[in-house]
Amino acid sequence: MYKHRNPTEADITPESLFHQRRRILQALGITAATLSLPGAARADLLSWFKGAAPPAPGKPLSFSQPTMWHPNLPLTPEDKVTGYNNFYEFGLDKADPAANAGGLKTEGWKIQIDGEVAKPITLDIDDIRRRFPLEERIYRFRCVEAWSMVIPWVGFPLSQLIKHVEPTSNARYVAFQTLLDPEQMPGQKDRFIGGGLDYPYVEGLRMDEALHPLTLLAVGVYGKTLPPQNGAPIRLVTPWKYGFKNIKSIVHIRLTREQPPSTWNLAAPNEYGFYANVNPNVDHPRWSQASERFIGSGGLLNVQRQPTLLFNGYADQVASLYNGMDLRENF
C-alpha cells in the first residue's frame, strides 16, 4: 500500500530538475562568474527578470458545463493554476510566466490552418470563439516534472476545427506552432532565459490522437479567457499526456503526411518522447514517474504525493489508441 509522507523541500524543487537546469546553464556558458561581472553588464544581462506589467484580468466567457466533463475531483486553486507553470518563452522558474507575460498582445490574434486539407483557413480568435461552442471541462494535468493539478479548462474539441478544414487522405498528423516574437517573448532571443531551446516551440499529434474526444483547444480557464502565462489566447490540452505536449499560444496548425518535429523531443530525444503519454512504469532517465505531487488547496510545502495513474487516469478512453505499441519504446 502506498504510504503518505510529508513532503520535503526536494519535493517542491526536485533535485533532478535543479541539476537539469544547472547543466543547461553550464552548456550555455552561464556560470557563477556571471554574477561577478561589473554592475552595468550584470544589470544588462539580468534586467529582463524585473518583469513586465502584470497580466490583465481575464474576460468572462459563455460556455456550457456538460456533466460528463465534470468529474468529482478537487480543483487546484486558480491562483496556483495561473501562478505556478512552465512557459520558457517567459523564463525558467515557475513564477516567471505570471511575472513576465503580461505584455503579450492577444487582440486580433490569428491562427492559420493549412497543409493536407481541402479548405485552408485563417481565423482570428474572436471568430474561433463564435464558430465553436465552448464548454467547461475539468481535466487532470500532469507535468513531466512529477507534479500535477486539476484544472477547469474552457474550450472546444480540436476535432471540430479539423473537420471544418476537411482533411485529405494524406493527413496523418497534426503539427502545431506557437508564436515567434522575441520582442514579446524574451526567452526566444536569449538562450539563458529560454532554457536553451530552439524556437518557435513546435508540437504534434497523430491524427487519431488529435480527433479523440478528450483533445481540447482551450481558450479559457476558470470561466475566463486564458491569461498569457497559461497560453493565451488558445492552447492545446491533451490530458493523458505530459504537460510539455500541450503547446501554448498557437498561431499555426498544419496537417501533414509525416510525423512533425516536437521541441523537447528534438532537444533531448532520449528523455522526451514524441508521444509523451503519462506512464508510471516508464521513468524519466533522471527521476521516477511512479508518483506525483498534487498541487491542491494547501501551501506548496503542504502538497499531497500520490501514485501516478496510467495515461493520467484516462486509460479507459485512450489506451486503445496504442494497441500493439511498445510504450517503453514509444514513450
C-alpha positions as CSV (number, residue, x, y, z in Angstrom):
1,M,0.0,0.0,0.0
2,Y,1.2,3.5,-0.8
3,K,2.1,5.5,2.3
4,H,1.7,9.2,2.5
5,R,4.6,11.2,3.8
6,N,5.2,14.8,4.5
7,P,6.9,16.5,1.5
8,T,10.4,17.9,1.8
9,E,11.9,20.9,0.1
10,A,13.3,18.5,-2.5
11,D,9.7,17.7,-3.4
12,I,9.0,21.3,-4.2
13,T,12.0,21.7,-6.4
14,P,13.1,18.2,-7.5
15,E,16.9,17.7,-7.3
16,S,16.9,16.2,-10.7
17,L,15.2,19.3,-12.2
18,F,17.7,21.5,-10.4
19,H,20.6,19.6,-11.9
20,Q,19.0,19.6,-15.3
21,R,18.7,23.4,-15.4
22,R,22.2,23.7,-14.0
23,R,23.5,21.6,-16.9
24,I,21.6,23.8,-19.4
25,L,23.1,27.0,-17.9
26,Q,26.6,25.5,-17.9
27,A,26.2,24.4,-21.5
28,L,25.3,28.0,-22.4
29,G,28.3,29.3,-20.5
30,I,26.2,30.9,-17.8
31,T,28.1,30.3,-14.5
32,A,28.7,31.9,-11.2
33,A,31.2,34.1,-12.9
34,T,28.3,35.9,-14.5
35,L,27.4,37.3,-11.1
36,S,31.0,38.7,-10.7
37,L,30.6,40.9,-13.9
38,P,30.7,44.6,-13.5
39,G,27.5,46.0,-12.2
40,A,26.3,47.6,-15.5
41,A,27.0,44.4,-17.5
42,R,25.3,42.2,-14.9
43,A,22.3,44.5,-14.8
44,D,22.0,44.4,-18.6
45,L,22.1,40.6,-18.7
46,L,19.6,40.2,-15.9
47,S,17.4,43.2,-16.4
48,W,14.7,41.1,-18.1
49,F,14.0,39.4,-14.8
50,K,12.5,42.6,-13.4
51,G,9.3,41.5,-15.1
52,A,6.6,43.3,-17.1
53,A,3.2,44.7,-16.2
54,P,1.0,42.1,-14.5
55,P,-1.4,40.3,-16.8
56,A,-4.9,42.0,-17.2
57,P,-7.8,40.1,-15.6
58,G,-9.4,37.5,-18.0
59,K,-12.8,38.3,-19.6
60,P,-15.7,36.1,-18.7
61,L,-16.7,33.5,-21.3
62,S,-20.0,32.0,-22.2
63,F,-19.9,28.2,-22.1
64,S,-21.9,25.1,-21.2
65,Q,-21.0,22.7,-18.4
66,P,-21.7,19.1,-19.6
67,T,-21.9,16.7,-16.7
68,M,-19.8,14.1,-18.4
69,W,-16.8,16.5,-18.3
70,H,-17.3,17.5,-14.6
71,P,-15.8,14.6,-12.6
72,N,-15.8,14.9,-8.8
73,L,-12.2,15.9,-8.5
74,P,-10.7,18.5,-6.1
75,L,-9.7,21.6,-8.2
76,T,-6.4,23.3,-7.9
77,P,-7.0,26.9,-6.8
78,E,-7.0,29.4,-9.6
79,D,-4.0,31.4,-8.2
80,K,-1.8,28.3,-8.4
81,V,-3.0,27.4,-11.9
82,T,-2.1,30.8,-13.1
83,G,0.9,31.4,-10.9
84,Y,2.8,28.1,-11.0
85,N,3.6,26.9,-14.5
86,N,6.2,26.4,-17.2
87,F,6.4,28.7,-20.2
88,Y,10.1,29.1,-21.0
89,E,9.4,31.9,-23.5
90,F,9.0,34.0,-20.4
91,G,11.6,32.4,-18.1
92,L,12.7,29.2,-16.4
93,D,11.2,29.5,-12.9
94,K,7.5,28.6,-12.1
95,A,6.7,32.2,-11.2
96,D,8.4,33.8,-14.2
97,P,5.5,33.4,-16.7
98,A,3.0,35.2,-14.4
99,A,5.5,37.9,-13.7
100,N,6.7,38.5,-17.3
101,A,3.9,37.5,-19.8
102,G,1.7,40.5,-19.1
103,G,2.8,42.3,-22.2
104,L,1.8,39.6,-24.6
105,K,-0.7,41.1,-27.1
106,T,-3.6,38.8,-28.0
107,E,-6.1,41.1,-29.6
108,G,-6.6,40.3,-33.2
109,W,-4.6,37.0,-32.8
110,K,-4.8,34.9,-35.9
111,I,-4.4,31.1,-36.4
112,Q,-3.6,29.6,-39.7
113,I,-4.8,26.1,-40.5
114,D,-3.4,24.5,-43.6
115,G,-1.5,21.6,-45.1
116,E,-3.2,18.4,-46.2
117,V,-6.7,20.0,-46.2
118,A,-9.3,20.9,-48.8
119,K,-10.2,24.2,-47.1
120,P,-7.2,26.0,-45.6
121,I,-8.3,28.9,-43.5
122,T,-7.0,31.7,-41.2
123,L,-9.2,32.6,-38.3
124,D,-8.9,35.2,-35.6
125,I,-9.5,34.4,-32.0
126,D,-12.9,36.1,-31.8
127,D,-14.1,34.2,-34.9
128,I,-13.0,31.0,-33.2
129,R,-14.9,31.7,-30.1
130,R,-18.0,32.5,-32.2
131,R,-17.8,29.5,-34.5
132,F,-17.2,26.7,-32.0
133,P,-19.5,26.3,-28.9
134,L,-17.4,26.4,-25.7
135,E,-17.7,24.1,-22.8
136,E,-16.0,23.7,-19.5
137,R,-14.1,20.5,-18.9
138,I,-12.4,19.5,-15.7
139,Y,-9.2,17.6,-16.5
140,R,-6.3,16.2,-14.6
141,F,-3.0,17.9,-15.6
142,R,0.4,16.1,-15.2
143,C,3.8,17.7,-15.7
144,V,6.8,15.6,-16.7
145,E,8.5,17.1,-13.6
146,A,6.2,14.9,-11.5
147,W,3.7,17.5,-10.2
148,S,0.0,17.6,-11.1
149,M,-3.1,19.7,-10.9
150,V,-6.8,19.5,-11.7
151,I,-7.9,22.4,-14.0
152,P,-11.3,23.6,-15.3
153,W,-10.5,24.4,-18.9
154,V,-12.9,26.2,-21.3
155,G,-12.7,25.3,-24.9
156,F,-13.9,23.0,-27.7
157,P,-12.7,19.7,-29.3
158,L,-9.9,20.0,-31.7
159,S,-11.8,17.6,-33.9
160,Q,-14.3,20.3,-34.7
161,L,-11.7,22.5,-36.2
162,I,-10.0,19.7,-38.1
163,K,-13.3,18.6,-39.7
164,H,-14.0,22.2,-40.6
165,V,-11.0,22.3,-42.9
166,E,-11.7,18.9,-44.5
167,P,-8.5,16.8,-44.2
168,T,-7.3,14.9,-47.2
169,S,-6.5,11.2,-47.2
170,N,-2.8,12.2,-46.8
171,A,-3.3,13.8,-43.4
172,R,-1.8,11.5,-40.8
173,Y,-0.5,14.0,-38.2
174,V,-1.3,17.5,-36.9
175,A,1.5,19.9,-36.3
176,F,1.3,23.0,-34.0
177,Q,3.5,26.1,-33.7
178,T,3.5,28.8,-31.1
179,L,4.0,32.5,-31.7
180,L,7.5,33.5,-32.7
181,D,8.0,37.0,-31.4
182,P,11.3,37.6,-29.5
183,E,10.3,41.1,-28.5
184,Q,7.2,39.8,-26.7
185,M,8.7,36.5,-25.6
186,P,12.3,37.3,-24.4
187,G,13.1,33.6,-23.9
188,Q,13.1,33.3,-27.7
189,K,16.0,35.6,-28.1
190,D,18.1,34.7,-25.1
191,R,19.1,31.1,-24.6
192,F,19.8,31.8,-20.9
193,I,16.2,32.9,-20.3
194,G,14.7,30.4,-22.7
195,G,16.2,27.2,-21.3
196,G,18.4,26.5,-24.3
197,L,15.6,25.5,-26.6
198,D,15.2,26.3,-30.2
199,Y,12.1,28.4,-31.0
200,P,9.4,28.7,-32.1
201,Y,8.0,25.9,-29.9
202,V,6.5,23.1,-32.0
203,E,4.5,20.1,-31.2
204,G,2.5,17.4,-32.9
205,L,-0.2,14.7,-32.6
206,R,-1.1,11.6,-34.6
207,M,-4.4,12.2,-36.4
208,D,-6.3,9.7,-34.2
209,E,-5.0,11.5,-31.1
210,A,-6.0,14.9,-32.5
211,L,-9.5,13.6,-33.3
212,H,-10.0,12.0,-29.9
213,P,-12.9,13.5,-27.9
214,L,-10.6,14.4,-25.0
215,T,-8.3,16.6,-27.1
216,L,-9.3,20.2,-26.5
217,L,-8.3,23.6,-27.8
218,A,-8.7,25.7,-24.7
219,V,-9.4,29.4,-24.8
220,G,-10.1,29.9,-21.1
221,V,-9.6,28.6,-17.6
222,Y,-11.8,29.2,-14.5
223,G,-14.5,30.6,-16.7
224,K,-12.4,33.4,-18.1
225,T,-10.1,33.9,-21.1
226,L,-6.7,32.4,-20.7
227,P,-4.1,34.6,-19.0
228,P,-0.9,35.0,-21.0
229,Q,1.1,32.7,-18.7
230,N,-1.3,29.8,-19.4
231,G,-1.0,30.1,-23.2
232,A,-3.4,32.9,-24.2
233,P,-5.3,33.2,-26.3
234,I,-5.5,29.5,-27.4
235,R,-3.6,26.3,-26.4
236,L,-3.8,22.6,-26.8
237,V,-4.9,20.3,-23.9
238,T,-4.3,16.6,-24.1
239,P,-5.0,15.4,-20.5
240,W,-3.4,11.9,-20.9
241,K,-0.1,13.4,-22.0
242,Y,2.7,15.2,-20.1
243,G,2.2,19.0,-19.9
244,F,5.0,19.9,-22.4
245,K,2.9,18.3,-25.1
246,N,0.2,20.9,-24.5
247,I,1.6,23.7,-26.7
248,K,0.6,27.2,-25.8
249,S,-0.2,30.4,-27.7
250,I,-0.8,28.6,-31.0
251,V,-0.6,30.6,-34.3
252,H,-0.3,27.7,-36.9
253,I,-1.9,24.3,-37.2
254,R,-0.8,22.2,-40.1
255,L,-2.0,18.8,-41.2
256,T,0.9,16.7,-42.5
257,R,1.7,13.3,-44.0
258,E,4.9,12.9,-42.0
259,Q,5.4,13.0,-38.2
260,P,6.2,16.6,-37.3
261,P,9.0,17.6,-35.0
262,S,8.4,18.5,-31.4
263,T,10.6,20.9,-29.4
264,W,11.5,18.8,-26.3
265,N,11.9,15.6,-28.4
266,L,14.4,17.5,-30.6
267,A,16.2,18.9,-27.6
268,A,16.6,15.6,-25.7
269,P,15.1,12.6,-27.6
270,N,16.3,10.1,-25.0
271,E,14.3,11.9,-22.3
272,Y,11.2,13.4,-24.0
273,G,9.4,11.2,-26.5
274,F,7.1,12.2,-29.3
275,Y,4.1,10.6,-27.6
276,A,4.7,11.9,-24.1
277,N,2.0,9.7,-22.6
278,V,1.8,9.7,-18.8
279,N,3.1,6.3,-17.7
280,P,4.1,5.4,-14.1
281,N,6.0,2.4,-15.4
282,V,8.4,4.4,-17.7
283,D,10.6,6.7,-15.6
284,H,12.3,9.8,-16.9
285,P,16.0,8.8,-17.2
286,R,16.8,11.1,-14.2
287,W,13.7,10.7,-12.0
288,S,10.8,8.4,-11.2
289,Q,7.4,8.9,-12.7
290,A,5.7,6.4,-10.3
291,S,4.3,9.2,-8.1
292,E,3.4,12.9,-8.3
293,R,2.9,15.9,-6.2
294,F,-0.7,17.0,-6.5
295,I,-0.9,20.8,-6.1
296,G,-4.2,21.5,-4.3
297,S,-5.6,24.0,-1.8
298,G,-2.7,23.7,0.7
299,G,0.5,25.6,0.6
300,L,3.3,24.5,-1.8
301,L,5.1,23.0,1.2
302,N,2.0,21.0,2.1
303,V,1.3,19.1,-1.1
304,Q,-0.2,15.6,-1.4
305,R,2.0,12.9,-3.0
306,Q,0.0,10.3,-4.8
307,P,0.6,7.4,-7.2
308,T,0.7,8.3,-10.9
309,L,-2.1,6.9,-13.0
310,L,-1.5,5.2,-16.4
311,F,-2.5,7.7,-19.1
312,N,-3.1,10.2,-16.2
313,G,-6.3,8.3,-15.3
314,Y,-7.7,8.3,-18.8
315,A,-6.7,4.8,-19.8
316,D,-10.3,3.6,-20.4
317,Q,-10.7,6.3,-23.0
318,V,-7.3,6.3,-24.8
319,A,-5.4,3.0,-24.2
320,S,-6.9,1.6,-27.5
321,L,-5.0,4.3,-29.4
322,Y,-1.8,2.5,-28.6
323,N,-2.8,-1.2,-29.0
324,G,0.3,-3.2,-30.1
325,M,2.7,-0.4,-29.4
326,D,5.7,-0.8,-27.1
327,L,5.1,2.0,-24.6
328,R,8.7,1.9,-23.5
329,E,10.0,2.4,-27.0
330,N,7.2,4.8,-27.9
331,F,7.3,7.0,-24.8
